[in-house]
Amino acid sequence: KTFLDHLPADLPLALVYAQHIDPGFEQQLPQVVGRHNAWQIRTCEPEHRLSHGEVLVVPVEQRLRFSPEGRVQLSRETWPGLYQPAIAAVIDEVRQTFAPACGAVVFSGMGEDGVDACSRMHNQGMPVWTQSADSAACAVMPEAVRAAGVSSLQGNPEQLATAMRRWMEQESVAAL
């Protein structure tokens, strides 16, 4: 939420947001995360295509995939691993569909289930950033990614939002 509160929603950017949460909280998450910012927080709807200024919340009990055209596909297939949604599966799906125009920002979390997928993303030249341990409620996930040597930037949510804004501005200039 703090990251989104400090990141302008008018950037040419869409975000996919995965968090290990209880399924009962999933419907409230968009309201909580979207409060006090201009981002459009969306729950997954089949065939939806990501648009700039959107944050797509990954469902807990449905498996998210993207079609080759980048449209949302949902199934009752279970997520692999212990945690729901599986962060590694989400990162891999984003990487496989949107590479090279994607990256990952890993925030506070208790599991280490995203490390291997972050390594795959990093090895293909896409950015992986992590929340700093001192600003995380639980630093296990971002620290595991950092310890794997695949995080190119660490910071608190405000610093990561500033870096994202600057990076997107540089990408826009480079595209010209």
LOTI-893849 format. One record per atom (N, C-alpha, C): residue number from 1; residue in one letter; atom name; x, z, y. Coordinates in Angstrom, 1 decimal. Layout:
// LOTI-893849
PT num residuo atomo      X      Z      Y
PT NUM       a    CA      X      Z      Y
...
END
This chain:
// LOTI-893849
PT num residuo atomo      X      Z      Y
PT   1       k     N    0.8    0.0   -1.2
PT   1       k    CA    0.0    0.0    0.0
PT   1       k     C    0.9    0.0    1.2
PT   2       t     N    1.9    0.8    1.3
PT   2       t    CA    2.8    0.9    2.5
PT   2       t     C    3.5   -0.5    2.7
PT   3       f     N    3.9   -1.1    1.6
PT   3       f    CA    4.5   -2.4    1.7
PT   3       f     C    3.5   -3.4    2.3
PT   4       l     N    2.3   -3.4    1.9
PT   4       l    CA    1.3   -4.4    2.4
PT   4       l     C    0.9   -4.0    3.8
PT   5       d     N    0.9   -2.7    4.2
PT   5       d    CA    0.6   -2.3    5.5
PT   5       d     C    1.7   -2.8    6.5
PT   6       h     N    2.9   -3.0    6.0
PT   6       h    CA    4.0   -3.5    6.9
PT   6       h     C    4.3   -5.0    6.8
PT   7       l     N    3.5   -5.7    5.9
PT   7       l    CA    3.8   -7.1    5.7
PT   7       l     C    2.7   -7.9    6.3
PT   8       p     N    3.0   -8.8    7.2
PT   8       p    CA    1.9   -9.6    7.8
PT   8       p     C    1.2  -10.5    6.8
PT   9       a     N   -0.1  -10.5    6.8
PT   9       a    CA   -0.9  -11.3    5.9
PT   9       a     C   -0.9  -12.8    6.2
PT  10       d     N   -0.3  -13.2    7.3
PT  10       d    CA   -0.4  -14.6    7.7
PT  10       d     C    0.9  -15.4    7.2
PT  11       l     N    1.7  -14.7    6.4
PT  11       l    CA    2.8  -15.4    5.8
PT  11       l     C    2.4  -16.4    4.7
PT  12       p     N    3.1  -17.5    4.5
PT  12       p    CA    2.7  -18.4    3.5
PT  12       p     C    3.1  -17.8    2.1
PT  13       l     N    2.4  -16.8    1.7
PT  13       l    CA    2.7  -16.0    0.5
PT  13       l     C    1.5  -15.4   -0.1
PT  14       a     N    1.4  -15.5   -1.5
PT  14       a    CA    0.4  -14.8   -2.2
PT  14       a     C    1.1  -13.8   -3.2
PT  15       l     N    0.5  -12.7   -3.5
PT  15       l    CA    1.1  -11.7   -4.3
PT  15       l     C    0.3  -11.4   -5.6
PT  16       v     N    0.9  -11.1   -6.7
PT  16       v    CA    0.3  -10.7   -7.9
PT  16       v     C    0.7   -9.3   -8.1
PT  17       y     N   -0.3   -8.4   -8.2
PT  17       y    CA   -0.1   -6.9   -8.2
PT  17       y     C   -0.5   -6.3   -9.5
PT  18       a     N    0.5   -5.8  -10.3
PT  18       a    CA    0.2   -5.2  -11.5
PT  18       a     C    0.6   -3.7  -11.5
PT  19       q     N   -0.3   -2.9  -11.9
PT  19       q    CA    0.0   -1.4  -11.9
PT  19       q     C   -0.6   -0.8  -13.2
PT  20       h     N    0.2    0.1  -13.8
PT  20       h    CA   -0.3    0.8  -15.0
PT  20       h     C   -1.3    1.8  -14.4
PT  21       i     N   -2.6    1.6  -14.7
PT  21       i    CA   -3.7    2.5  -14.2
PT  21       i     C   -4.7    2.6  -15.3
PT  22       d     N   -5.5    3.6  -15.1
PT  22       d    CA   -6.7    3.8  -16.0
PT  22       d     C   -7.7    2.7  -15.6
PT  23       p     N   -8.3    2.1  -16.6
PT  23       p    CA   -9.3    1.1  -16.4
PT  23       p     C  -10.4    1.5  -15.4
PT  24       g     N  -10.8    2.7  -15.4
PT  24       g    CA  -11.8    3.2  -14.6
PT  24       g     C  -11.5    3.2  -13.1
PT  25       f     N  -10.2    3.1  -12.8
PT  25       f    CA   -9.8    3.0  -11.4
PT  25       f     C   -9.6    1.6  -10.9
PT  26       e     N   -9.6    0.6  -11.8
PT  26       e    CA   -9.3   -0.7  -11.5
PT  26       e     C  -10.2   -1.3  -10.4
PT  27       q     N  -11.5   -1.0  -10.4
PT  27       q    CA  -12.4   -1.6   -9.4
PT  27       q     C  -12.2   -1.0   -8.0
PT  28       q     N  -11.6    0.3   -7.9
PT  28       q    CA  -11.4    0.9   -6.7
PT  28       q     C  -10.0    0.5   -6.1
PT  29       l     N   -9.1    0.0   -6.9
PT  29       l    CA   -7.8   -0.3   -6.4
PT  29       l     C   -7.7   -1.3   -5.3
PT  30       p     N   -8.5   -2.4   -5.3
PT  30       p    CA   -8.5   -3.3   -4.1
PT  30       p     C   -8.8   -2.6   -2.8
PT  31       q     N   -9.8   -1.7   -2.8
PT  31       q    CA  -10.2   -1.0   -1.6
PT  31       q     C   -9.1    0.0   -1.1
PT  32       v     N   -8.4    0.6   -2.0
PT  32       v    CA   -7.4    1.6   -1.7
PT  32       v     C   -6.2    0.8   -1.1
PT  33       v     N   -5.7   -0.2   -1.8
PT  33       v    CA   -4.5   -1.0   -1.5
PT  33       v     C   -4.8   -1.8   -0.2
PT  34       g     N   -6.0   -2.3    0.0
PT  34       g    CA   -6.3   -3.1    1.2
PT  34       g     C   -6.7   -2.4    2.4
PT  35       r     N   -6.9   -1.1    2.3
PT  35       r    CA   -7.3   -0.3    3.5
PT  35       r     C   -6.1   -0.4    4.6
PT  36       h     N   -6.5   -0.7    5.8
PT  36       h    CA   -5.5   -0.7    6.9
PT  36       h     C   -4.6   -1.9    7.0
PT  37       n     N   -4.9   -2.9    6.3
PT  37       n    CA   -4.0   -4.1    6.4
PT  37       n     C   -5.0   -5.3    6.3
PT  38       a     N   -4.4   -6.5    6.6
PT  38       a    CA   -5.2   -7.7    6.7
PT  38       a     C   -5.2   -8.6    5.4
PT  39       w     N   -4.5   -8.1    4.4
PT  39       w    CA   -4.4   -8.8    3.1
PT  39       w     C   -5.8   -8.9    2.4
PT  40       q     N   -6.1  -10.0    1.8
PT  40       q    CA   -7.3  -10.1    1.0
PT  40       q     C   -7.0   -9.7   -0.4
PT  41       i     N   -7.5   -8.5   -0.8
PT  41       i    CA   -7.2   -8.0   -2.1
PT  41       i     C   -8.3   -8.5   -3.1
PT  42       r     N   -7.9   -9.2   -4.1
PT  42       r    CA   -8.9   -9.8   -5.0
PT  42       r     C   -8.7   -9.3   -6.5
PT  43       t     N   -9.8   -9.1   -7.1
PT  43       t    CA   -9.7   -8.9   -8.6
PT  43       t     C   -9.7  -10.3   -9.2
PT  44       c     N   -9.2  -10.3  -10.4
PT  44       c    CA   -9.1  -11.6  -11.1
PT  44       c     C  -10.5  -12.2  -11.4
PT  45       e     N  -10.6  -13.5  -11.1
PT  45       e    CA  -11.8  -14.3  -11.4
PT  45       e     C  -11.3  -15.5  -12.1
PT  46       p     N  -11.9  -15.9  -13.2
PT  46       p    CA  -11.5  -17.1  -13.9
PT  46       p     C  -11.5  -18.3  -13.0
PT  47       e     N  -10.5  -19.1  -13.1
PT  47       e    CA  -10.3  -20.4  -12.4
PT  47       e     C   -9.9  -20.2  -10.9
PT  48       h     N   -9.8  -19.0  -10.4
PT  48       h    CA   -9.4  -18.8   -9.1
PT  48       h     C   -7.9  -19.2   -8.9
PT  49       r     N   -7.6  -19.9   -7.8
PT  49       r    CA   -6.2  -20.3   -7.5
PT  49       r     C   -5.7  -19.4   -6.3
PT  50       l     N   -4.6  -18.9   -6.5
PT  50       l    CA   -4.0  -18.0   -5.4
PT  50       l     C   -3.9  -18.8   -4.1
PT  51       s     N   -4.2  -18.1   -3.0
PT  51       s    CA   -4.0  -18.6   -1.7
PT  51       s     C   -3.2  -17.7   -0.8
PT  52       h     N   -2.6  -18.2    0.2
PT  52       h    CA   -1.8  -17.4    1.1
PT  52       h     C   -2.6  -16.3    1.7
PT  53       g     N   -2.0  -15.1    1.8
PT  53       g    CA   -2.7  -14.0    2.4
PT  53       g     C   -3.5  -13.2    1.3
PT  54       e     N   -3.4  -13.5    0.1
PT  54       e    CA   -4.1  -12.8   -1.0
PT  54       e     C   -3.2  -12.0   -1.9
PT  55       v     N   -3.7  -10.9   -2.4
PT  55       v    CA   -3.1  -10.1   -3.4
PT  55       v     C   -4.0  -10.1   -4.6
PT  56       l     N   -3.6  -10.6   -5.7
PT  56       l    CA   -4.4  -10.6   -6.9
PT  56       l     C   -4.1   -9.4   -7.8
PT  57       v     N   -5.1   -8.6   -8.0
PT  57       v    CA   -4.9   -7.4   -8.8
PT  57       v     C   -5.1   -7.8  -10.3
PT  58       v     N   -4.0   -7.5  -11.1
PT  58       v    CA   -4.0   -7.8  -12.5
PT  58       v     C   -4.9   -6.8  -13.2
PT  59       p     N   -5.8   -7.3  -14.1
PT  59       p    CA   -6.7   -6.4  -14.8
PT  59       p     C   -6.0   -5.6  -15.9
PT  60       v     N   -6.6   -4.5  -16.2
PT  60       v    CA   -6.0   -3.6  -17.2
PT  60       v     C   -6.4   -4.1  -18.6
PT  61       e     N   -7.7   -4.4  -18.8
PT  61       e    CA   -8.2   -4.7  -20.2
PT  61       e     C   -8.3   -6.2  -20.5
PT  62       q     N   -7.9   -7.0  -19.6
PT  62       q    CA   -8.0   -8.5  -19.9
PT  62       q     C   -6.6   -9.0  -19.6
PT  63       r     N   -6.2  -10.0  -20.5
PT  63       r    CA   -4.8  -10.6  -20.4
PT  63       r     C   -4.9  -11.7  -19.3
PT  64       l     N   -4.0  -11.6  -18.4
PT  64       l    CA   -3.9  -12.6  -17.3
PT  64       l     C   -2.9  -13.7  -17.7
PT  65       r     N   -3.4  -14.9  -17.5
PT  65       r    CA   -2.5  -16.1  -17.6
PT  65       r     C   -2.8  -17.0  -16.5
PT  66       f     N   -2.0  -18.0  -16.3
PT  66       f    CA   -2.2  -19.0  -15.3
PT  66       f     C   -2.2  -20.4  -16.0
PT  67       s     N   -3.1  -21.3  -15.6
PT  67       s    CA   -3.1  -22.6  -16.1
PT  67       s     C   -1.9  -23.3  -15.5
PT  68       p     N   -1.5  -24.5  -16.0
PT  68       p    CA   -0.3  -25.2  -15.4
PT  68       p     C   -0.6  -25.5  -13.9
PT  69       e     N   -1.8  -25.6  -13.5
PT  69       e    CA   -2.2  -25.8  -12.1
PT  69       e     C   -2.2  -24.5  -11.2
PT  70       g     N   -1.9  -23.4  -11.9
PT  70       g    CA   -1.9  -22.1  -11.2
PT  70       g     C   -3.2  -21.4  -11.1
PT  71       r     N   -4.2  -21.8  -11.9
PT  71       r    CA   -5.5  -21.1  -11.9
PT  71       r     C   -5.6  -19.9  -12.8
PT  72       v     N   -6.3  -18.9  -12.4
PT  72       v    CA   -6.4  -17.7  -13.2
PT  72       v     C   -7.1  -18.0  -14.5
PT  73       q     N   -6.6  -17.5  -15.6
PT  73       q    CA   -7.2  -17.5  -16.9
PT  73       q     C   -7.2  -16.1  -17.5
PT  74       l     N   -8.4  -15.6  -17.9
PT  74       l    CA   -8.5  -14.3  -18.5
PT  74       l     C   -8.9  -14.4  -19.9
PT  75       s     N   -8.4  -13.4  -20.7
PT  75       s    CA   -8.8  -13.4  -22.1
PT  75       s     C   -8.9  -11.9  -22.5
PT  76       r     N   -9.6  -11.7  -23.6
PT  76       r    CA   -9.7  -10.3  -24.2
PT  76       r     C   -8.4  -10.0  -25.0
PT  77       e     N   -7.5  -10.9  -25.1
PT  77       e    CA   -6.3  -10.7  -25.9
PT  77       e     C   -5.6   -9.4  -25.3
PT  78       t     N   -5.1   -8.6  -26.2
PT  78       t    CA   -4.5   -7.3  -25.7
PT  78       t     C   -3.1   -7.6  -25.1
PT  79       w     N   -2.7   -6.8  -24.1
PT  79       w    CA   -1.4   -6.9  -23.5
PT  79       w     C   -0.4   -6.4  -24.6
PT  80       p     N    0.8   -7.0  -24.6
PT  80       p    CA    1.8   -6.5  -25.6
PT  80       p     C    2.4   -5.2  -25.1
PT  81       g     N    2.9   -4.4  -26.0
PT  81       g    CA    3.6   -3.1  -25.6
PT  81       g     C    2.6   -2.0  -25.4
PT  82       l     N    3.2   -0.9  -24.9
PT  82       l    CA    2.5    0.4  -24.8
PT  82       l     C    1.6    0.5  -23.5
PT  83       y     N    2.1   -0.2  -22.5
PT  83       y    CA    1.4    0.0  -21.1
PT  83       y     C    0.5   -1.2  -20.8
PT  84       q     N   -0.6   -0.8  -20.1
PT  84       q    CA   -1.6   -1.8  -19.7
PT  84       q     C   -1.7   -1.9  -18.2
PT  85       p     N   -1.6   -2.9  -17.5
PT  85       p    CA   -1.2   -4.2  -18.0
PT  85       p     C    0.3   -4.2  -18.3
PT  86       a     N    0.8   -5.1  -19.1
PT  86       a    CA    2.3   -5.1  -19.4
PT  86       a     C    3.0   -5.8  -18.3
PT  87       i     N    3.8   -5.1  -17.6
PT  87       i    CA    4.5   -5.6  -16.4
PT  87       i     C    5.4   -6.8  -16.8
PT  88       a     N    6.1   -6.7  -17.9
PT  88       a    CA    6.9   -7.8  -18.4
PT  88       a     C    6.1   -9.1  -18.6
PT  89       a     N    5.0   -9.0  -19.2
PT  89       a    CA    4.1  -10.1  -19.5
PT  89       a     C    3.6  -10.7  -18.2
PT  90       v     N    3.3   -9.9  -17.2
PT  90       v    CA    2.9  -10.4  -15.9
PT  90       v     C    4.0  -11.2  -15.2
PT  91       i     N    5.2  -10.6  -15.1
PT  91       i    CA    6.3  -11.2  -14.5
PT  91       i     C    6.7  -12.5  -15.2
PT  92       d     N    6.7  -12.5  -16.5
PT  92       d    CA    7.0  -13.7  -17.3
PT  92       d     C    5.9  -14.8  -17.0
PT  93       e     N    4.7  -14.4  -16.9
PT  93       e    CA    3.6  -15.4  -16.6
PT  93       e     C    3.8  -16.0  -15.2
PT  94       v     N    4.1  -15.2  -14.2
PT  94       v    CA    4.3  -15.7  -12.9
PT  94       v     C    5.6  -16.6  -12.9
PT  95       r     N    6.6  -16.2  -13.5
PT  95       r    CA    7.8  -17.0  -13.5
PT  95       r     C    7.6  -18.3  -14.2
PT  96       q     N    6.9  -18.3  -15.3
PT  96       q    CA    6.7  -19.6  -16.1
PT  96       q     C    5.8  -20.5  -15.3
PT  97       t     N    4.9  -20.0  -14.5
PT  97       t    CA    3.9  -20.8  -13.8
PT  97       t     C    4.4  -21.3  -12.5
PT  98       f     N    5.1  -20.4  -11.7
PT  98       f    CA    5.4  -20.6  -10.3
PT  98       f     C    6.8  -20.8  -10.0
PT  99       a     N    7.7  -20.7  -11.0
PT  99       a    CA    9.2  -20.9  -10.7
PT  99       a     C    9.4  -22.3  -10.1
PT 100       p     N   10.3  -22.4   -9.2
PT 100       p    CA   11.2  -21.4   -8.7
PT 100       p     C   10.7  -20.7   -7.5
PT 101       a     N    9.4  -21.0   -7.1
PT 101       a    CA    8.8  -20.4   -5.8
PT 101       a     C    8.2  -19.1   -6.1
PT 102       c     N    9.0  -18.1   -6.7
PT 102       c    CA    8.4  -16.8   -6.9
PT 102       c     C    9.6  -15.8   -7.1
PT 103       g     N    9.2  -14.6   -7.1
PT 103       g    CA   10.2  -13.5   -7.3
PT 103       g     C    9.4  -12.2   -7.7
PT 104       a     N   10.1  -11.1   -7.8
PT 104       a    CA    9.4   -9.9   -8.1
PT 104       a     C    9.9   -8.7   -7.2
PT 105       v     N    9.0   -7.9   -6.9
PT 105       v    CA    9.3   -6.6   -6.2
PT 105       v     C    8.8   -5.5   -7.1
PT 106       v     N    9.7   -4.6   -7.5
PT 106       v    CA    9.4   -3.6   -8.4
PT 106       v     C    9.3   -2.2   -7.7
PT 107       f     N    8.2   -1.7   -7.7
PT 107       f    CA    7.9   -0.4   -7.0
PT 107       f     C    7.9    0.8   -8.0
PT 108       s     N    7.6    1.9   -7.5
PT 108       s    CA    7.6    3.2   -8.3
PT 108       s     C    6.8    3.0   -9.6
PT 109       g     N    7.4    3.5  -10.7
PT 109       g    CA    6.8    3.4  -12.0
PT 109       g     C    7.5    4.2  -13.0
PT 110       m     N    6.8    4.6  -14.1
PT 110       m    CA    7.3    5.4  -15.1
PT 110       m     C    7.9    4.7  -16.3
PT 111       g     N    7.5    3.5  -16.5
PT 111       g    CA    8.0    2.7  -17.7
PT 111       g     C    9.2    1.9  -17.3
PT 112       e     N    9.7    1.3  -18.4
PT 112       e    CA   10.8    0.3  -18.2
PT 112       e     C   10.5   -1.1  -18.7
PT 113       d     N    9.2   -1.3  -18.9
PT 113       d    CA    8.7   -2.5  -19.5
PT 113       d     C    8.8   -3.8  -18.7
PT 114       g     N    9.3   -3.7  -17.5
PT 114       g    CA    9.5   -4.9  -16.7
PT 114       g     C   11.0   -5.4  -16.6
PT 115       v     N   11.9   -4.6  -17.2
PT 115       v    CA   13.3   -4.9  -17.0
PT 115       v     C   13.7   -6.2  -17.6
PT 116       d     N   13.4   -6.5  -18.8
PT 116       d    CA   13.8   -7.7  -19.5
PT 116       d     C   13.2   -9.0  -18.7
PT 117       a     N   12.0   -8.9  -18.3
PT 117       a    CA   11.4  -10.0  -17.6
PT 117       a     C   12.0  -10.2  -16.2
PT 118       c     N   12.4   -9.1  -15.6
PT 118       c    CA   13.1   -9.2  -14.3
PT 118       c     C   14.5   -9.8  -14.5
PT 119       s     N   15.1   -9.5  -15.6
PT 119       s    CA   16.4  -10.2  -16.0
PT 119       s     C   16.2  -11.7  -16.2
PT 120       r     N   15.2  -12.1  -16.8
PT 120       r    CA   14.9  -13.5  -17.0
PT 120       r     C   14.7  -14.2  -15.7
PT 121       m     N   13.9  -13.5  -14.8
PT 121       m    CA   13.7  -14.1  -13.5
PT 121       m     C   15.0  -14.2  -12.7
PT 122       h     N   15.7  -13.2  -12.7
PT 122       h    CA   17.0  -13.1  -12.0
PT 122       h     C   18.0  -14.2  -12.5
PT 123       n     N   18.0  -14.4  -13.8
PT 123       n    CA   18.9  -15.3  -14.5
PT 123       n     C   18.5  -16.8  -14.1
PT 124       q     N   17.3  -17.0  -13.7
PT 124       q    CA   16.9  -18.3  -13.3
PT 124       q     C   17.0  -18.5  -11.8
PT 125       g     N   17.6  -17.5  -11.1
PT 125       g    CA   17.9  -17.7   -9.7
PT 125       g     C   16.8  -17.2   -8.8
PT 126       m     N   15.8  -16.5   -9.3
PT 126       m    CA   14.7  -16.0   -8.4
PT 126       m     C   15.0  -14.6   -8.0
PT 127       p     N   14.6  -14.2   -6.8
PT 127       p    CA   14.9  -12.9   -6.4
PT 127       p     C   14.1  -11.8   -7.1
PT 128       v     N   14.8  -10.6   -7.3
PT 128       v    CA   14.2   -9.4   -7.8
PT 128       v     C   14.6   -8.3   -6.9
PT 129       w     N   13.7   -7.6   -6.3
PT 129       w    CA   13.9   -6.5   -5.4
PT 129       w     C   13.3   -5.3   -6.0
PT 130       t     N   13.9   -4.1   -5.6
PT 130       t    CA   13.4   -2.8   -6.1
PT 130       t     C   13.3   -1.8   -5.0
PT 131       q     N   12.3   -0.9   -5.2
PT 131       q    CA   12.1    0.2   -4.3
PT 131       q     C   13.3    1.2   -4.5
PT 132       s     N   13.7    1.8   -3.5
PT 132       s    CA   14.8    2.8   -3.6
PT 132       s     C   14.3    4.0   -4.2
PT 133       a     N   15.2    4.6   -5.0
PT 133       a    CA   14.9    5.8   -5.8
PT 133       a     C   14.4    7.0   -4.9
PT 134       d     N   15.0    7.1   -3.7
PT 134       d    CA   14.6    8.2   -2.8
PT 134       d     C   13.2    8.0   -2.2
PT 135       s     N   12.7    6.8   -2.2
PT 135       s    CA   11.3    6.6   -1.6
PT 135       s     C   10.2    6.4   -2.7
PT 136       a     N   10.6    6.4   -4.0
PT 136       a    CA    9.7    6.2   -5.1
PT 136       a     C    9.1    7.5   -5.6
PT 137       a     N    7.8    7.5   -5.9
PT 137       a    CA    7.2    8.7   -6.5
PT 137       a     C    7.8    8.9   -7.9
PT 138       c     N    8.0    7.8   -8.6
PT 138       c    CA    8.7    7.9   -9.9
PT 138       c     C    9.7    6.7   -9.9
PT 139       a     N   10.9    7.0  -10.0
PT 139       a    CA   11.9    5.9   -9.8
PT 139       a     C   12.4    5.3  -11.1
PT 140       v     N   11.8    5.6  -12.2
PT 140       v    CA   12.3    5.1  -13.5
PT 140       v     C   12.3    3.6  -13.6
PT 141       m     N   11.2    3.0  -13.3
PT 141       m    CA   11.1    1.5  -13.3
PT 141       m     C   12.1    0.8  -12.4
PT 142       p     N   12.0    1.1  -11.1
PT 142       p    CA   13.0    0.4  -10.2
PT 142       p     C   14.4    0.7  -10.5
PT 143       e     N   14.7    1.9  -10.9
PT 143       e    CA   16.1    2.3  -11.2
PT 143       e     C   16.6    1.6  -12.5
PT 144       a     N   15.7    1.4  -13.5
PT 144       a    CA   16.0    0.6  -14.7
PT 144       a     C   16.4   -0.8  -14.4
PT 145       v     N   15.6   -1.4  -13.5
PT 145       v    CA   15.9   -2.8  -13.0
PT 145       v     C   17.2   -2.9  -12.3
PT 146       r     N   17.4   -1.9  -11.4
PT 146       r    CA   18.7   -1.8  -10.6
PT 146       r     C   19.8   -1.7  -11.6
PT 147       a     N   19.7   -0.7  -12.5
PT 147       a    CA   20.8   -0.5  -13.5
PT 147       a     C   21.1   -1.7  -14.4
PT 148       a     N   20.1   -2.5  -14.6
PT 148       a    CA   20.4   -3.7  -15.4
PT 148       a     C   21.1   -4.8  -14.6
PT 149       g     N   21.4   -4.5  -13.3
PT 149       g    CA   22.1   -5.4  -12.4
PT 149       g     C   21.4   -6.6  -11.9
PT 150       v     N   20.1   -6.6  -11.9
PT 150       v    CA   19.3   -7.8  -11.5
PT 150       v     C   18.6   -7.6  -10.2
PT 151       s     N   18.7   -6.5   -9.6
PT 151       s    CA   18.0   -6.3   -8.2
PT 151       s     C   19.0   -6.7   -7.2
PT 152       s     N   18.6   -7.6   -6.3
PT 152       s    CA   19.5   -8.1   -5.3
PT 152       s     C   19.2   -7.3   -4.0
PT 153       l     N   18.2   -6.5   -3.9
PT 153       l    CA   17.9   -5.8   -2.7
PT 153       l     C   17.1   -4.5   -3.1
PT 154       q     N   17.5   -3.4   -2.5
PT 154       q    CA   16.8   -2.1   -2.7
PT 154       q     C   16.4   -1.6   -1.3
PT 155       g     N   15.2   -0.9   -1.2
PT 155       g    CA   14.8   -0.3    0.0
PT 155       g     C   13.5    0.4   -0.1
PT 156       n     N   13.1    1.1    0.9
PT 156       n    CA   11.8    1.7    0.9
PT 156       n     C   10.7    0.6    1.1
PT 157       p     N    9.5    0.9    0.9
PT 157       p    CA    8.5   -0.1    1.1
PT 157       p     C    8.5   -0.8    2.5
PT 158       e     N    8.7   -0.1    3.5
PT 158       e    CA    8.8   -0.7    4.9
PT 158       e     C   10.0   -1.6    5.0
PT 159       q     N   11.1   -1.2    4.5
PT 159       q    CA   12.3   -2.1    4.5
PT 159       q     C   12.1   -3.3    3.6
PT 160       l     N   11.5   -3.2    2.5
PT 160       l    CA   11.2   -4.4    1.7
PT 160       l     C   10.2   -5.3    2.3
PT 161       a     N    9.2   -4.8    3.0
PT 161       a    CA    8.3   -5.6    3.8
PT 161       a     C    9.0   -6.4    4.9
PT 162       t     N    9.9   -5.7    5.6
PT 162       t    CA   10.6   -6.4    6.7
PT 162       t     C   11.5   -7.5    6.1
PT 163       a     N   12.2   -7.2    5.0
PT 163       a    CA   13.0   -8.2    4.3
PT 163       a     C   12.2   -9.3    3.8
PT 164       m     N   11.0   -9.1    3.3
PT 164       m    CA   10.2  -10.2    2.8
PT 164       m     C    9.7  -11.1    4.0
PT 165       r     N    9.4  -10.5    5.1
PT 165       r    CA    9.0  -11.2    6.3
PT 165       r     C   10.1  -12.1    6.7
PT 166       r     N   11.3  -11.6    6.8
PT 166       r    CA   12.5  -12.3    7.3
PT 166       r     C   12.8  -13.4    6.3
PT 167       w     N   12.8  -13.1    5.0
PT 167       w    CA   13.1  -14.1    3.9
PT 167       w     C   12.1  -15.3    4.0
PT 168       m     N   10.8  -14.9    4.2
PT 168       m    CA    9.8  -16.0    4.3
PT 168       m     C   10.0  -16.9    5.5
PT 169       e     N   10.4  -16.2    6.6
PT 169       e    CA   10.7  -17.0    7.8
PT 169       e     C   11.9  -17.9    7.6
PT 170       q     N   12.9  -17.5    6.9
PT 170       q    CA   14.1  -18.3    6.6
PT 170       q     C   13.7  -19.5    5.7
PT 171       e     N   12.8  -19.2    4.7
PT 171       e    CA   12.4  -20.2    3.8
PT 171       e     C   11.6  -21.3    4.5
PT 172       s     N   10.7  -20.9    5.5
PT 172       s    CA   10.0  -21.8    6.3
PT 172       s     C   10.9  -22.7    7.1
PT 173       v     N   11.9  -22.1    7.7
PT 173       v    CA   12.8  -22.9    8.5
PT 173       v     C   13.6  -23.9    7.6
PT 174       a     N   14.0  -23.4    6.4
PT 174       a    CA   14.8  -24.2    5.5
PT 174       a     C   13.9  -25.4    5.0
PT 175       a     N   12.6  -25.2    4.9
PT 175       a    CA   11.7  -26.3    4.4
PT 175       a     C   11.6  -27.4    5.4
PT 176       l     N   11.8  -27.1    6.7
PT 176       l    CA   11.7  -28.1    7.7
PT 176       l     C   12.9  -29.1    7.6
END
